[in-house]
Amino acid sequence: MKAIQTPEARAKGGQIWPLSVAAYRALGEAGVIPENTELLYGQVYQKMSKSPLHSALVRRLLKLLRQIALPGRFVTSEQADYL
């Protein structure tokens, strides 16, 4: 099994400075950070788009889970629901 390694700074002598949520939001409002990013553990990452296969599998799983119909449970997804 491979261990996950923290990426090294690309610039020689460069440092990574973690961002707070407030700083991330302020930079986003100023247009410095693109909209398709997210802040995880103080670092900004570009979000990956969902593939058509991913979307199809999520819809299929939703359909299967809703057929179980457990009392007091509501099944939903973050993506648009076309079922």
C-alpha positions as CSV (number, residue, x, y, z in Angstrom):
1,M,0.0,0.0,0.0
2,K,1.3,3.5,-0.9
3,A,1.3,6.2,1.6
4,I,-0.2,9.6,0.6
5,Q,2.5,12.2,0.6
6,T,2.0,16.0,1.1
7,P,2.9,17.8,-2.1
8,E,6.2,19.8,-1.9
9,A,6.4,23.5,-2.6
10,R,7.1,24.0,-6.4
11,A,9.2,27.1,-6.0
12,K,12.6,26.8,-4.5
13,G,12.5,28.1,-1.0
14,G,8.7,28.7,-1.3
15,Q,6.4,28.0,1.6
16,I,2.7,27.0,1.8
17,W,0.6,29.3,3.9
18,P,-2.7,27.8,5.1
19,L,-5.8,30.0,4.5
20,S,-8.5,30.6,7.0
21,V,-12.2,30.3,5.9
22,A,-12.5,34.1,6.2
23,A,-9.4,34.7,4.0
24,Y,-10.6,32.2,1.4
25,R,-14.0,34.0,1.2
26,A,-12.4,37.4,1.0
27,L,-10.1,36.3,-1.8
28,G,-13.0,34.7,-3.6
29,E,-15.1,37.8,-3.3
30,A,-12.2,39.9,-4.7
31,G,-12.0,37.6,-7.7
32,V,-8.5,36.3,-6.8
33,I,-9.6,32.7,-6.4
34,P,-11.7,31.1,-9.1
35,E,-15.2,29.9,-8.3
36,N,-14.6,26.2,-9.1
37,T,-12.3,25.7,-6.0
38,E,-12.8,24.6,-2.4
39,L,-10.9,25.0,0.8
40,L,-9.8,21.8,2.4
41,Y,-7.6,21.8,5.5
42,G,-6.4,25.3,4.8
43,Q,-5.4,24.7,1.2
44,V,-7.3,25.7,-2.0
45,Y,-8.0,22.9,-4.5
46,Q,-9.6,23.1,-7.9
47,K,-12.8,21.0,-8.0
48,M,-13.0,18.2,-10.6
49,S,-16.1,18.0,-12.7
50,K,-18.3,14.9,-12.5
51,S,-18.2,12.6,-15.4
52,P,-21.4,11.4,-17.1
53,L,-20.7,7.9,-15.6
54,H,-20.5,9.3,-12.1
55,S,-23.8,11.1,-12.6
56,A,-25.5,8.0,-14.0
57,L,-24.3,5.9,-11.1
58,V,-25.5,8.4,-8.5
59,R,-29.0,8.5,-10.1
60,R,-29.1,4.6,-10.2
61,L,-28.0,4.4,-6.5
62,L,-30.7,7.0,-5.5
63,K,-33.4,5.0,-7.3
64,L,-32.3,1.8,-5.6
65,L,-32.1,3.4,-2.1
66,R,-35.5,5.0,-2.5
67,Q,-37.1,1.6,-3.3
68,I,-36.1,0.4,0.1
69,A,-38.4,3.0,1.7
70,L,-37.2,2.9,5.3
71,P,-39.6,4.7,7.6
72,G,-38.4,8.1,8.8
73,R,-35.6,8.3,6.1
74,F,-35.3,10.7,3.3
75,V,-32.8,10.0,0.5
76,T,-31.5,12.8,-1.7
77,S,-28.4,13.9,-3.6
78,E,-26.4,17.1,-4.1
79,Q,-26.7,16.8,-7.9
80,A,-29.9,17.7,-9.7
81,D,-32.5,15.0,-9.2
82,Y,-34.1,13.8,-12.4
83,L,-35.8,10.6,-11.0
